Amino acid sequence: MKWEILYNPGNVLCNYLNLKDDHKFILRVFVNLTYYGHFIAAIALYLVRNTNLI
């Protein structure tokens, strides 16, 4: 298993698909934003449900 998939999944996907230049940049940005967005949303949901923050 590549450990890079845990912290930079967009780059791993682009390397797998052999994308270059601007296409690689755009896909990498969207994949990473989606990945980290879900991760942060899961943390926020956990905090809201299990603490008295809001």
C-alpha positions as a Markdown table, in Angstrom:
| # | Residue | x | y | z |
|---|---|---|---|---|
| 1 | Met | 0.0 | 0.0 | 0.0 |
| 2 | Lys | 1.2 | 3.5 | -0.8 |
| 3 | Trp | 1.2 | 5.6 | 2.3 |
| 4 | Glu | 0.8 | 8.7 | 0.1 |
| 5 | Ile | -2.9 | 7.8 | -0.5 |
| 6 | Leu | -3.6 | 8.8 | 3.1 |
| 7 | Tyr | -2.4 | 12.4 | 2.8 |
| 8 | Asn | -2.4 | 13.1 | -0.9 |
| 9 | Pro | -5.0 | 10.9 | -2.7 |
| 10 | Gly | -5.2 | 13.3 | -5.7 |
| 11 | Asn | -1.6 | 12.8 | -6.6 |
| 12 | Val | -1.9 | 9.0 | -6.4 |
| 13 | Leu | -5.0 | 9.0 | -8.7 |
| 14 | Cys | -3.3 | 11.3 | -11.2 |
| 15 | Asn | -0.2 | 9.1 | -11.3 |
| 16 | Tyr | -2.4 | 6.1 | -11.8 |
| 17 | Leu | -4.2 | 7.7 | -14.7 |
| 18 | Asn | -0.9 | 9.1 | -16.2 |
| 19 | Leu | -2.2 | 12.7 | -16.3 |
| 20 | Lys | 0.1 | 15.6 | -17.0 |
| 21 | Asp | 0.3 | 19.4 | -16.6 |
| 22 | Asp | -3.0 | 21.3 | -16.1 |
| 23 | His | -5.2 | 18.2 | -16.2 |
| 24 | Lys | -3.2 | 16.7 | -13.3 |
| 25 | Phe | -3.4 | 20.0 | -11.3 |
| 26 | Ile | -7.1 | 20.4 | -11.7 |
| 27 | Leu | -8.0 | 16.8 | -10.8 |
| 28 | Arg | -5.6 | 16.7 | -7.9 |
| 29 | Val | -7.1 | 19.9 | -6.4 |
| 30 | Phe | -10.7 | 18.6 | -6.7 |
| 31 | Val | -9.9 | 15.1 | -5.3 |
| 32 | Asn | -7.9 | 16.6 | -2.4 |
| 33 | Leu | -10.6 | 19.1 | -1.6 |
| 34 | Thr | -13.3 | 16.4 | -1.6 |
| 35 | Tyr | -11.1 | 14.1 | 0.6 |
| 36 | Tyr | -10.2 | 16.7 | 3.2 |
| 37 | Gly | -13.7 | 18.3 | 3.1 |
| 38 | His | -15.2 | 15.0 | 4.1 |
| 39 | Phe | -12.6 | 14.5 | 6.8 |
| 40 | Ile | -13.2 | 17.9 | 8.3 |
| 41 | Ala | -17.0 | 17.5 | 8.1 |
| 42 | Ala | -16.7 | 14.2 | 10.0 |
| 43 | Ile | -14.7 | 15.8 | 12.7 |
| 44 | Ala | -17.2 | 18.8 | 12.9 |
| 45 | Leu | -20.1 | 16.4 | 13.1 |
| 46 | Tyr | -18.5 | 14.4 | 15.9 |
| 47 | Leu | -17.7 | 17.5 | 17.9 |
| 48 | Val | -21.2 | 18.9 | 17.5 |
| 49 | Arg | -22.9 | 15.7 | 18.5 |
| 50 | Asn | -20.6 | 14.8 | 21.4 |
| 51 | Thr | -19.8 | 18.2 | 23.0 |
| 52 | Asn | -21.7 | 21.3 | 23.9 |
| 53 | Leu | -19.9 | 23.6 | 21.4 |
| 54 | Ile | -23.1 | 24.7 | 19.8 |
